[in-house]
Amino acid sequence: MTNEAYNDGRKKGGTSLSKEFFPLPFAAGVAVYCGMIFYLSSMPSPPLPAPFPFFDKIVHFLLFGGLGAVVAMGLRGAAHEYSTGARVVVPIVFCFLYGLSDEIHQSFVAERMCDLADLAADVLGAAVAAGLASRFFNGQGPAG
């Protein structure tokens, strides 16, 4: 591999797989974030009572929006240049799959249930976050 530079100053070649496709700090952030969601969904009831109807859907939207943003930023920070479409679709698919596993997990927790409306809020939050990240960073190279 060579150490030629891309137009935006990044170096071609000479990177590890984690730097190439999904940098380790972002992978760690995704793992911690998923662990936090798993912990919260393991509780028999949410830590705070819902102050108004559909509050839980807003929480799902925000939590999975954050997760989608971390995944989108990890793709953006990789040495590999992902297409704009991939930087939007991958976080949505990841959040859908993790949200689905979370809903299945909740079906085994006392006083919790599998709710497809929660999954829809998860996916919508991820889609909004991934779309905003793509638009805000306009498909440019890795973060700072």
Contacts in CASP RR format, 6 or more apart in sequence:
PFRMAT RR
TARGET T0000
AUTHOR 0000-0000-0000
METHOD contacts of the structure
MODEL  1
MTNEAYNDGRKKGGTSLSKEFFPLPFAAGVAVYCGMIFYLSSMPSPPLPA
PFPFFDKIVHFLLFGGLGAVVAMGLRGAAHEYSTGARVVVPIVFCFLYGL
SDEIHQSFVAERMCDLADLAADVLGAAVAAGLASRFFNGQGPAG
1 12 0 8 1.000
1 13 0 8 1.000
1 14 0 8 1.000
2 12 0 8 1.000
2 13 0 8 1.000
3 11 0 8 1.000
3 12 0 8 1.000
3 13 0 8 1.000
3 14 0 8 1.000
4 11 0 8 1.000
4 12 0 8 1.000
4 13 0 8 1.000
5 11 0 8 1.000
5 12 0 8 1.000
6 12 0 8 1.000
6 81 0 8 1.000
8 140 0 8 1.000
8 141 0 8 1.000
8 142 0 8 1.000
10 79 0 8 1.000
10 141 0 8 1.000
10 142 0 8 1.000
11 79 0 8 1.000
13 79 0 8 1.000
15 79 0 8 1.000
18 24 0 8 1.000
18 27 0 8 1.000
19 78 0 8 1.000
19 79 0 8 1.000
20 78 0 8 1.000
20 79 0 8 1.000
20 80 0 8 1.000
21 78 0 8 1.000
21 80 0 8 1.000
22 74 0 8 1.000
22 75 0 8 1.000
22 78 0 8 1.000
23 74 0 8 1.000
23 77 0 8 1.000
23 78 0 8 1.000
26 70 0 8 1.000
26 71 0 8 1.000
26 73 0 8 1.000
26 74 0 8 1.000
26 77 0 8 1.000
29 70 0 8 1.000
30 67 0 8 1.000
30 70 0 8 1.000
30 71 0 8 1.000
33 66 0 8 1.000
33 67 0 8 1.000
33 70 0 8 1.000
34 67 0 8 1.000
34 98 0 8 1.000
37 63 0 8 1.000
37 64 0 8 1.000
37 67 0 8 1.000
37 98 0 8 1.000
37 102 0 8 1.000
38 102 0 8 1.000
38 105 0 8 1.000
40 46 0 8 1.000
40 47 0 8 1.000
40 63 0 8 1.000
41 102 0 8 1.000
41 105 0 8 1.000
41 106 0 8 1.000
41 109 0 8 1.000
41 112 0 8 1.000
42 105 0 8 1.000
42 109 0 8 1.000
43 109 0 8 1.000
44 109 0 8 1.000
44 110 0 8 1.000
44 111 0 8 1.000
44 112 0 8 1.000
45 111 0 8 1.000
45 112 0 8 1.000
46 56 0 8 1.000
46 59 0 8 1.000
50 56 0 8 1.000
56 118 0 8 1.000
57 117 0 8 1.000
57 118 0 8 1.000
57 121 0 8 1.000
58 121 0 8 1.000
60 118 0 8 1.000
60 121 0 8 1.000
60 122 0 8 1.000
60 125 0 8 1.000
61 121 0 8 1.000
61 122 0 8 1.000
61 124 0 8 1.000
61 125 0 8 1.000
61 128 0 8 1.000
62 125 0 8 1.000
63 122 0 8 1.000
64 95 0 8 1.000
64 98 0 8 1.000
64 99 0 8 1.000
64 121 0 8 1.000
64 122 0 8 1.000
64 123 0 8 1.000
64 125 0 8 1.000
64 126 0 8 1.000
64 129 0 8 1.000
65 95 0 8 1.000
65 125 0 8 1.000
65 126 0 8 1.000
65 128 0 8 1.000
65 129 0 8 1.000
66 125 0 8 1.000
66 126 0 8 1.000
66 129 0 8 1.000
67 91 0 8 1.000
67 94 0 8 1.000
67 95 0 8 1.000
67 98 0 8 1.000
67 126 0 8 1.000
67 129 0 8 1.000
68 91 0 8 1.000
68 92 0 8 1.000
68 94 0 8 1.000
68 95 0 8 1.000
68 125 0 8 1.000
68 126 0 8 1.000
68 129 0 8 1.000
68 130 0 8 1.000
68 133 0 8 1.000
69 91 0 8 1.000
69 129 0 8 1.000
69 130 0 8 1.000
69 132 0 8 1.000
69 133 0 8 1.000
71 90 0 8 1.000
71 91 0 8 1.000
71 94 0 8 1.000
71 95 0 8 1.000
71 126 0 8 1.000
71 130 0 8 1.000
72 87 0 8 1.000
72 88 0 8 1.000
72 90 0 8 1.000
72 91 0 8 1.000
72 129 0 8 1.000
72 130 0 8 1.000
72 131 0 8 1.000
72 133 0 8 1.000
72 134 0 8 1.000
73 133 0 8 1.000
73 143 0 8 1.000
75 82 0 8 1.000
75 86 0 8 1.000
75 87 0 8 1.000
75 90 0 8 1.000
75 91 0 8 1.000
76 82 0 8 1.000
76 87 0 8 1.000
76 133 0 8 1.000
76 137 0 8 1.000
76 139 0 8 1.000
76 141 0 8 1.000
76 142 0 8 1.000
76 143 0 8 1.000
77 141 0 8 1.000
77 142 0 8 1.000
77 143 0 8 1.000
78 142 0 8 1.000
79 142 0 8 1.000
81 141 0 8 1.000
82 90 0 8 1.000
84 134 0 8 1.000
84 139 0 8 1.000
85 134 0 8 1.000
87 130 0 8 1.000
87 133 0 8 1.000
87 134 0 8 1.000
87 139 0 8 1.000
88 127 0 8 1.000
88 130 0 8 1.000
88 131 0 8 1.000
88 134 0 8 1.000
89 130 0 8 1.000
91 126 0 8 1.000
91 129 0 8 1.000
91 130 0 8 1.000
91 133 0 8 1.000
92 123 0 8 1.000
92 126 0 8 1.000
92 127 0 8 1.000
92 130 0 8 1.000
94 126 0 8 1.000
95 122 0 8 1.000
95 123 0 8 1.000
95 125 0 8 1.000
95 126 0 8 1.000
96 119 0 8 1.000
96 122 0 8 1.000
96 123 0 8 1.000
96 126 0 8 1.000
98 122 0 8 1.000
99 118 0 8 1.000
99 119 0 8 1.000
99 122 0 8 1.000
99 123 0 8 1.000
100 119 0 8 1.000
102 122 0 8 1.000
103 114 0 8 1.000
103 115 0 8 1.000
103 116 0 8 1.000
103 118 0 8 1.000
103 119 0 8 1.000
104 114 0 8 1.000
106 112 0 8 1.000
106 113 0 8 1.000
106 114 0 8 1.000
106 115 0 8 1.000
107 113 0 8 1.000
107 114 0 8 1.000
137 143 0 8 1.000
END
